[in-house]
Protein backbone atom coordinates (compact mmCIF):
# COMPACT_ATOMS: atom_id res chain seq x y z
CA UNK A 1 0.00 0.00 0.00
CA UNK A 2 2.65 2.53 1.02
CA UNK A 3 5.54 0.78 -0.70
CA UNK A 4 8.65 -0.71 0.82
CA UNK A 5 10.56 2.59 1.04
CA UNK A 6 8.08 4.69 3.00
CA UNK A 7 9.16 6.13 6.32
CA UNK A 8 6.88 7.54 9.01
CA UNK A 9 7.48 11.12 10.07
CA UNK A 10 7.02 10.15 13.70
CA UNK A 11 6.50 6.98 15.77
CA UNK A 12 4.94 6.96 19.24
CA UNK A 13 5.51 3.93 21.44
CA UNK A 14 3.93 2.94 24.71
CA UNK A 15 7.15 1.31 25.89
CA UNK A 16 9.56 3.37 27.95
CA UNK A 17 12.13 0.55 27.84
CA UNK A 18 15.60 1.92 27.13
CA UNK A 19 16.15 -1.03 24.74
CA UNK A 20 13.53 0.51 22.52
CA UNK A 21 15.94 3.37 21.92
CA UNK A 22 17.78 1.14 19.43
CA UNK A 23 14.95 1.57 16.93
CA UNK A 24 16.23 2.19 13.40
CA UNK A 25 16.24 5.76 12.13
CA UNK A 26 13.79 4.86 9.37
CA UNK A 27 11.04 4.98 12.02
CA UNK A 28 11.37 8.78 12.09
CA UNK A 29 11.29 10.73 15.31
CA UNK A 30 10.55 8.19 18.07
CA UNK A 31 8.76 9.19 21.26
CA UNK A 32 8.73 6.66 24.10
CA UNK A 33 6.38 6.29 27.07
CA UNK A 34 3.24 7.46 25.26
CA UNK A 35 -0.30 6.53 26.32
CA UNK A 36 -0.86 4.96 22.91
CA UNK A 37 1.14 3.60 20.00
CA UNK A 38 0.97 5.38 16.66
CA UNK A 39 2.83 6.23 13.49
CA UNK A 40 2.45 9.33 11.40
CA UNK A 41 2.26 8.44 7.74
CA UNK A 42 3.59 11.04 5.30
CA UNK A 43 1.00 11.99 2.69
CA UNK A 44 1.40 13.58 -0.70
CA UNK A 45 0.48 17.26 -0.90
CA UNK A 46 -2.45 16.43 -3.21
CA UNK A 47 -3.88 13.81 -0.82
CA UNK A 48 -7.58 14.17 -0.04
CA UNK A 49 -9.42 11.71 2.20
CA UNK A 50 -12.04 9.53 0.56
CA UNK A 51 -15.56 10.71 1.09
CA UNK A 52 -17.98 8.02 2.15
CA UNK A 53 -21.71 8.35 2.27
CA UNK A 54 -22.30 7.07 5.76
CA UNK A 55 -25.90 5.98 5.89
CA UNK A 56 -27.55 6.08 9.25
CA UNK A 57 -28.10 2.48 10.29
CA UNK A 58 -31.71 1.47 10.58
CA UNK A 59 -32.56 0.91 14.25
CA UNK A 60 -34.66 -2.15 13.53
CA UNK A 61 -32.00 -3.80 11.34
CA UNK A 62 -29.38 -3.22 14.02
CA UNK A 63 -31.61 -4.64 16.76
CA UNK A 64 -32.52 -7.64 14.59
CA UNK A 65 -28.84 -8.38 13.99
CA UNK A 66 -28.18 -8.17 17.73
CA UNK A 67 -31.09 -10.51 18.49
CA UNK A 68 -29.62 -13.05 16.06
CA UNK A 69 -26.18 -12.68 17.68
CA UNK A 70 -27.32 -12.90 21.29
CA UNK A 71 -30.28 -15.30 20.98
CA UNK A 72 -28.12 -18.34 21.75
CA UNK A 73 -27.23 -17.07 25.22
CA UNK A 74 -29.27 -18.88 27.87
CA UNK A 75 -29.73 -15.64 29.84
CA UNK A 76 -30.89 -13.68 26.78
CA UNK A 77 -34.19 -12.10 27.79
CA UNK A 78 -35.94 -8.81 27.20
CA UNK A 79 -34.73 -7.22 30.43
CA UNK A 80 -31.08 -8.07 29.73
CA UNK A 81 -31.38 -6.94 26.11
CA UNK A 82 -33.13 -3.66 26.93
CA UNK A 83 -30.41 -2.86 29.46
CA UNK A 84 -27.71 -3.72 26.88
CA UNK A 85 -29.40 -1.28 24.47
CA UNK A 86 -29.58 1.41 27.17
CA UNK A 87 -33.35 1.56 27.32
CA UNK A 88 -36.17 0.31 29.45
CA UNK A 89 -38.03 -2.88 28.75
CA UNK A 90 -41.16 -0.88 27.93
CA UNK A 91 -39.33 1.38 25.45
CA UNK A 92 -37.93 -1.66 23.66
CA UNK A 93 -41.38 -3.25 23.54
CA UNK A 94 -42.90 -0.04 22.13
CA UNK A 95 -40.21 0.28 19.46
CA UNK A 96 -40.68 -3.34 18.39
CA UNK A 97 -44.47 -3.04 18.46
CA UNK A 98 -44.22 -0.09 16.06
CA UNK A 99 -42.85 -2.65 13.57
CA UNK A 100 -45.47 -5.23 14.52
CA UNK A 101 -42.94 -7.36 16.40
CA UNK A 102 -42.71 -9.06 19.76
CA UNK A 103 -39.33 -9.69 21.40
CA UNK A 104 -40.10 -13.29 22.38
CA UNK A 105 -41.06 -14.16 18.80
CA UNK A 106 -37.89 -12.57 17.43
CA UNK A 107 -35.76 -14.51 19.90
CA UNK A 108 -37.49 -17.83 19.16
CA UNK A 109 -37.29 -17.28 15.42
CA UNK A 110 -33.55 -16.56 15.62
CA UNK A 111 -32.91 -19.62 17.78
CA UNK A 112 -34.93 -21.96 15.60
CA UNK A 113 -33.41 -20.63 12.39
CA UNK A 114 -29.94 -21.32 13.81
CA UNK A 115 -31.11 -24.78 14.93
CA UNK A 116 -32.33 -25.53 11.41
CA UNK A 117 -28.91 -24.57 10.02
CA UNK A 118 -27.12 -26.76 12.55
CA UNK A 119 -29.44 -29.69 11.84
CA UNK A 120 -28.83 -29.32 8.12
CA UNK A 121 -25.09 -28.73 8.08
CA UNK A 122 -23.62 -30.48 11.12
CA UNK A 123 -23.63 -33.91 12.72
CA UNK A 124 -24.27 -32.48 16.18
CA UNK A 125 -26.86 -34.30 18.24
CA UNK A 126 -30.26 -32.68 18.74
CA UNK A 127 -29.41 -32.26 22.43
CA UNK A 128 -26.17 -30.44 21.58
CA UNK A 129 -27.95 -28.21 19.09
CA UNK A 130 -30.66 -27.34 21.60
CA UNK A 131 -27.95 -26.27 24.04
CA UNK A 132 -26.01 -24.31 21.37
CA UNK A 133 -29.06 -22.27 20.39
CA UNK A 134 -29.83 -21.29 23.98
CA UNK A 135 -32.24 -23.88 25.33
CA UNK A 136 -31.42 -25.36 28.71
CA UNK A 137 -34.07 -28.05 28.37
CA UNK A 138 -34.26 -30.46 25.42
CA UNK A 139 -38.01 -31.00 25.70
CA UNK A 140 -38.63 -27.22 25.49
CA UNK A 141 -36.49 -27.10 22.36
CA UNK A 142 -38.31 -30.05 20.77
CA UNK A 143 -41.68 -28.50 21.59
CA UNK A 144 -40.76 -25.07 20.18
CA UNK A 145 -39.23 -26.59 17.06
CA UNK A 146 -42.26 -28.78 16.39
CA UNK A 147 -44.62 -25.85 16.96
CA UNK A 148 -42.79 -23.73 14.39
CA UNK A 149 -41.85 -26.37 11.80
CA UNK A 150 -44.58 -28.96 12.28
CA UNK A 151 -42.07 -31.78 12.84
CA UNK A 152 -39.49 -32.71 15.45
CA UNK A 153 -35.84 -31.70 14.98
CA UNK A 154 -34.85 -35.34 14.35
CA UNK A 155 -37.54 -35.73 11.69
CA UNK A 156 -36.47 -32.43 10.12
CA UNK A 157 -32.89 -33.68 9.81
CA UNK A 158 -34.09 -37.02 8.41
CA UNK A 159 -36.23 -35.24 5.81
CA UNK A 160 -33.16 -33.34 4.65
CA UNK A 161 -31.15 -36.55 4.35
CA UNK A 162 -33.84 -38.11 2.17
CA UNK A 163 -33.51 -35.37 -0.45
ZIHUKA-V474003 format. One record per run of one state. SS is the DSSP state (@ for helix, = for strand, . for the rest). FROM is the first residue (numbers start at 1). TO is the last residue. Records with the same first field share a line. If there is no record, write none. Layout:
BEGIN
SS = FROM-TO / FROM-TO
END
This chain:
BEGIN
. = 1-9 / 13-17 / 23-24 / 28-28 / 32-37 / 41-58 / 71-77 / 86-88 / 98-102 / 122-125 / 133-137 / 150-152 / 162-163
= = 10-12 / 29-31 / 38-40
@ = 18-22 / 25-27 / 59-70 / 78-85 / 89-97 / 103-121 / 126-132 / 138-149 / 153-161
END
